[in-house]
């Protein structure tokens, strides 16, 4: 009934292919283990991060701000199904080889708010209360367990994350390189970053571009159309195929700009939290190491002034911790290899270090790298981007 197009690959960029749907096979073992912990009860996933985890990135929300995905994914003893509206079902069936990916598609009226839940429960052969879910009000919410299950990325997920990281780095650097001090506005720089991401099928779900005194005095200098003269920062969280990466780039016009010294001063904090994000530590250990890092540079409690980041993949951050949150369910979870992290320590005055890394058993792989931006390196092999001096 529907013509299928582009079924083998969704995004094609020079020398890389990002396959959609096939990646979902790699999550099956984690989903099976997750359900086993809850007596094999059927699972329905409704949030964008969860849906893209289980489907391998099949769903691209029409509204990128929506908390609930237009596609719900059901995993049960009766099989796997995608529940969506009569508007979106034709798109899924046209654009993807759904049958070969192992999914049934169930369409429901867009105007019946209760239809998706009824369809999911009927497919699974249970009452709505018997479902496991990632949302309040739908069966039993096990979101914490879902996040824990998807932290360790499969090989296909890691490959797609690397590709997205490279594209995000190039987009940020293109924005920085487009800046003409005293002429370009923050809007113009932001538009370059957005354009470069969109050219490669990615979206900026968070984009902060600002400079000069606004950068030095506030943590989120969102673009307001101001011309930037002396200092510029661009921050992005980019999403494609359900995966996210985060990175920050900065530029100054004078080598004696205080931002450069502040960033160098901040580097040990970033190193400290990365070093404690390896296997053998817990996420609580990592955030405590970050707090101690601030203490060691004579900035005690500076973590209170801004979010500090954390594991990243199917959400902008899978979770965030503060040193005061030892009661968090994530506090005692052990750090593992093949988890992506994006910490972002900062100091008042315009200094911020943010990159996305894959954690290895004995080190880190920088994901948000274009290969063109000047990098600094410490004795542990951990790298982050240097503040660029432009004329």
Long-range contacts (C-beta under 8 A, 24 or more apart in sequence): 1-93, 2-90, 2-93, 2-94, 3-94, 4-93, 4-94, 4-95, 4-96, 4-97, 5-94, 5-95, 6-95, 7-95, 7-96, 7-97, 10-57, 10-95, 10-201, 10-241, 11-200, 11-201, 11-240, 11-241, 13-163, 13-167, 13-200, 13-201, 16-163, 18-160, 18-163, 18-164, 18-201, 18-240, 18-241, 19-56, 19-156, 19-160, 20-56, 20-57, 20-58, 20-96, 20-241, 21-55, 21-56, 21-57, 21-58, 21-96, 21-97, 21-101, 22-56, 22-101, 22-156, 23-56, 23-57, 23-154, 23-156, 23-157, 23-160, 23-241, 24-54, 24-55, 24-56, 24-57, 24-58, 24-101, 25-56, 25-102, 26-56, 26-154, 26-155, 26-156, 26-157, 27-53, 27-54, 27-56, 27-150, 27-154, 30-149, 30-150, 30-152, 31-75, 31-149, 33-149, 34-142, 34-145, 34-146, 34-149, 35-75, 35-132, 37-145, 38-132, 38-140, 38-142, 38-145, 40-77, 41-126, 41-130, 41-131, 41-132, 41-139, 41-140, 42-74, 42-75, 42-76, 42-77, 42-78, 42-124, 42-125, 42-126, 42-130, 42-131, 42-132, 43-74, 43-75, 43-76, 43-131, 43-132, 43-133, 44-72, 44-73, 44-74, 44-75, 44-83, 44-117, 44-120, 44-124, 44-131, 44-132, 44-133, 44-138, 44-139, 45-69, 45-72, 45-73, 45-74, 45-75, 45-133, 45-134, 45-146, 46-72, 46-116, 46-133, 46-134, 46-135, 46-138, 47-134, 47-135, 47-143, 48-242, 48-314, 49-150, 49-242, 49-313, 49-314, 49-315, 49-318, 50-134, 50-143, 50-146, 50-150, 50-314, 51-242, 52-241, 52-242, 52-243, 52-314, 53-146, 53-150, 53-242, 53-313, 53-314, 55-82, 55-101, 55-103, 55-242, 56-101, 56-156, 56-241, 56-242, 57-160, 57-240, 57-241, 57-242, 57-243, 58-82, 58-92, 58-96, 58-101, 58-103, 59-242, 62-88, 64-203, 64-205, 64-239, 68-135, 72-116, 72-120, 73-103, 74-120, 74-123, 74-124, 76-123, 76-124, 76-125, 76-126, 77-124, 77-125, 78-123, 78-124, 78-125, 79-104, 79-123, 80-104, 81-105, 81-106, 81-120, 81-123, 82-106, 83-108, 83-116, 83-119, 83-120, 83-123, 84-108, 84-116, 85-109, 85-110, 86-110, 144-329, 144-330, 147-315, 147-318, 147-319, 147-330, 148-330, 148-333, 150-313, 150-314, 150-318, 151-311, 151-313, 151-318, 151-336, 151-339, 152-336, 152-337, 152-338, 152-339, 153-313, 153-338, 153-339, 153-340, 153-358, 154-338, 157-243, 157-313, 158-338, 158-358, 160-240, 160-241, 160-243, 161-243, 161-245, 161-313, 161-340, 161-356, 161-358, 161-367, 162-358, 162-365, 162-367, 164-202, 164-238, 164-239, 164-240, 164-241, 164-243, 164-244, 164-245, 164-367, 165-245, 165-247, 165-356, 165-367, 165-368, 165-369, 166-367, 166-368, 166-369, 166-370, 166-371, 167-196, 167-197, 167-200, 167-202, 167-238, 167-240, 168-197, 168-202, 168-236, 168-238, 168-245, 168-247, 168-356, 168-368, 169-247, 169-368, 169-369, 169-370, 169-373, 170-196, 170-370, 170-372, 171-196, 171-197, 171-200, 171-202, 171-204, 171-236, 171-238, 172-234, 172-236, 172-247, 172-248, 172-249, 173-249, 173-370, 173-372, 173-373, 175-209, 175-234, 175-249, 176-232, 176-234, 176-249, 176-251, 176-388, 176-390, 179-228, 179-232, 179-251, 179-390, 181-228, 181-229, 181-230, 181-253, 181-390, 182-227, 182-228, 182-229, 183-227, 184-227, 184-228, 185-223, 185-225, 185-226, 185-227, 185-228, 186-210, 186-211, 186-221, 186-223, 186-224, 186-225, 186-226, 186-228, 186-232, 187-223, 187-225, 189-223, 189-228, 189-232, 189-234, 190-223, 190-234, 193-234, 193-236, 197-236, 197-238, 200-240, 201-240, 202-238, 202-239, 202-240, 203-238, 203-239, 203-240, 204-236, 204-237, 204-238, 205-237, 205-238, 205-239, 205-244, 205-316, 206-235, 206-236, 206-237, 206-246, 206-316, 207-234, 207-235, 207-236, 207-237, 208-233, 208-234, 208-235, 208-236, 209-233, 209-234, 209-235, 215-259, 215-350, 216-258, 216-259, 216-349, 216-350, 217-348, 219-305, 219-306, 219-346, 219-348, 229-253, 230-254, 230-257, 231-257, 231-259, 231-350, 233-350, 233-352, 235-352, 235-354, 237-316, 242-314, 243-313, 243-314, 244-312, 244-313, 244-314, 244-315, 244-316, 245-312, 245-340, 245-342, 245-356, 245-367, 245-368, 246-309, 246-312, 246-316, 246-317, 246-342, 246-344, 246-354, 246-355, 246-356, 246-368, 247-342, 247-354, 247-355, 247-356, 247-368, 247-385, 248-344, 248-352, 248-353, 248-354, 248-355, 248-385, 249-373, 249-385, 249-388, 250-350, 250-352, 250-387, 250-388, 251-387, 251-388, 251-389, 251-390, 252-387, 252-388, 252-389, 252-390, 253-389, 253-390, 253-391, 254-389, 255-389, 258-349, 258-350, 259-349, 259-350, 259-351, 259-387, 260-387, 260-389, 262-347, 262-349, 262-350, 262-351, 263-351, 263-352, 263-353, 263-387, 265-297, 265-347, 265-351, 266-297, 266-345, 266-346, 266-347, 266-351, 266-352, 266-353, 267-353, 267-376, 267-378, 267-384, 268-293, 268-296, 268-297, 269-293, 269-294, 269-296, 269-297, 269-345, 269-353, 270-343, 270-345, 270-353, 270-382, 270-384, 271-378, 271-380, 271-382, 272-296, 273-308, 273-343, 273-345, 274-341, 274-343, 274-357, 274-364, 274-380, 274-382, 275-380, 275-382, 276-335, 277-335, 277-339, 277-341, 277-343, 277-359, 278-335, 278-359, 278-361, 278-362, 279-334, 279-335, 279-336, 279-337, 279-359, 279-361, 280-334, 280-335, 281-334, 281-335, 282-331, 282-332, 282-333, 282-334, 282-335, 283-310, 283-311, 283-319, 283-321, 283-330, 283-331, 283-332, 283-333, 283-334, 283-335, 284-321, 284-326, 284-328, 284-331, 284-332, 285-335, 286-321, 286-335, 287-321, 287-322, 287-323, 287-325, 288-323, 290-323, 290-343, 290-345, 291-323, 293-345, 294-345, 299-347, 302-347, 302-348, 303-345, 305-346, 305-348, 306-344, 306-346, 307-344, 308-343, 308-344, 308-345, 309-341, 309-342, 309-343, 309-344, 309-345, 309-354, 310-341, 310-342, 310-343, 311-339, 311-340, 311-341, 311-342, 312-340, 312-341, 312-342, 312-356, 313-339, 313-340, 317-342, 335-359, 337-361, 340-367, 353-384, 355-383, 355-384, 355-385, 357-382
